[in-house]
Each structure stands twice: as C-alpha cells, then as structure tokens.
C-alpha cells in the first residue's frame, strides 16, 4: 500500500498519515531532531525519551511528529508524564 502512495518505506518514509504542521513548526522540529538524531537501532520510543530529556519543554505531540510515532503512545511514556518543576504548584 505504501508503494501505491508513492512512499519509500525502506528510506524511512512513514506510510501513516502525519498531522499537518506549519512550515515554521516543521523547521523548529527539524532543528530539534538535528540536535539529537536517532541512533542506530534506537527505537522511536527511546528516541522520544531522549528528546524529552534534552528538551523538557518538548510536548508529546511534537515528539511524536519528530520520531514518526502516534501521539497517544508517546504521551503514555513515563518521560512525558513528569511535570517539570517550574510548572508545578508546590
């Protein structure tokens, strides 16, 4: 099916439809991804966790777009469940 859609899955193109992102947001997400690229054999989930550790303000939605995963799956990960100290009302 991906071949019918003109996607090259072997080259890493994701056949799952991704959300529409403005050019400005895409440039921001590309910059984040470039600063912490996916390591060989690193899962999408582990990459999302690493991105969150490096950028505590990164949302699950943005991480999902960067790594090519489903937002809900990323949002359920422990790294995205932690509320940063500056956002807590202690």
N, C-alpha and C positions, 0 to 999 in steps of 0.2 A: 504494500500500500504506500509506503514512504516513497518508493521509486515512482509511483504514479503521481505523487505530489511534487516531484522534482527535487526531493531532498536526498542528500548523500549521507546516509546514516553512518557509514564507515568513516566519514570525515568528521563525525561528531554533530551533524545537524540533527536536531531533535524533531521527530515527527509529531510530538504532542504540541498542540497549539499553545503558544505563549501569549501572555497578556500584551496588549498594546501599550507601548512605552513611548513617551515623547523623546525626541532626539536629544534634548538636554538631559533627561533622566538616563537614557541609554549611555550617553557619554560618561556620566557620573558612575554608572555601574561598570562600564568597561574599564574605567580608571581603577576602581576598587579591585576588579578581577586581575588587572595587570600587576597591581602591587602585591597580590598574593595568588599566583596562578595555582591551578590544581596540580598536585604532584602525581607522578606516575603511580598507577594502581590505587590512588586515593579515591574513596567513594564520594559521591555527591554530598552525602550527609556529613562525612568527615570534613570535606572542603567547606561546607556551610558553617560547621562548628568553628573551623579555623578562621574563617572570615569574621564571624561574630566575636571571637576572642581578640582579633586585631582591631575590629571596629565595633565597640559595644553599642553604638547607636544604630547599627545596621538592623533593619526590620526583617522579619521572616519573609515577607513578600519580596523585598529586594534581594535577599539571599537566594530565594527560590528562582528568581529570574536569572541571577548570575550563574548558578550551578545547573540550571535546567531541570529543576525538580518541582514538585507540587507544593504550593504554599502551606497547605494544611499539614503535610508530612514534616516540613521544616519547622513549623510553628510548635509542633509537639515535642521537639527535641529539647533536652534539658538546657542547652546553651541559650535557647530562646525563651525559656520560662523564667529565667532570672531577671529580676527588676534591678537595673543599675541603682547604686546608692543615691545618686543625685536625683533620681525620680521617686524615691521612697519618701514617705511622710513619717519618719521615725520620731 
